[in-house]
Amino acid sequence: MEGELKAVPAAQRISTAEIRAMIEEVGDLVRLGSDAGPDDKAELYTQHGLKLTCYPEKQYVEARIAPE
């Protein structure tokens, strides 16, 4: 895995601090989303490019994020 990381161009690498900040931001979004109503959740998902696809026969939900 370390070899794979070294193969990533420097322009695409992010620091440990940036990763921690992203994780904290996601945690904030999860807390916000859990307290929001359905309309507010839909707007929040749209703003962040989140798309959820439900496959009830498989009891499976696919989540994709396509930020701008």
N, C-alpha and C positions, 0 to 999 in steps of 0.2 A: 504494500500500500504506500509506503514511503516513496518508493520509486515512482509510483503514479503521481504523487504530489509534486515531486521534483520535475516531472514532465510538463506540468501546467505552466504556461507562460507567466512570467512575473506580473504582467498587467492584470491577470485574472486572479491572482492570489489575494487572500484577505488575511488580516491579522487575527490573532486570538481574541483581542479586544473587540474587533468588529463582529466576530462570531458570537461572543457573549452578548453584545448589544442586540444582535438579531434575535437571539434566543429570548432575551428579556422582552423585546418588542412583541414577539409571538405570544409569550405568556400573558402580556397585557391584553392582546387581542382576544385570547381565549377567555380571559376573565370578563372582558367587555361583552363578548358574544354570548356568554352564558347568561348574562343578566338582561340582554336585549330582547325586545319583542320580535315577532316574525318579520315585520316590515323593516325594522332597523337592522336585523341580521342580513336580510337580502341586500340592503344598501351597503352594509359593511363588506359583504362578500364581493359585491360588484366593484367597489372601490379598490379592493386589493386583488382583483383578478382571480378570485377563487370560484371554481366550478365544481359542484358535487354531482355525481351521477350515481343513482341508486340502482342496484341489481337485486330486487327482492327475492328472486328465485334462488340466488346464491347467498343471500343475506350478506351482501357486500356493498360498500359505498366507496367509490373512487373519488379522490380529491385531487384536483389539479390547480396549480397556481400559475398564472401567466401575467406577472407584473409588467407594467408598461416599460 
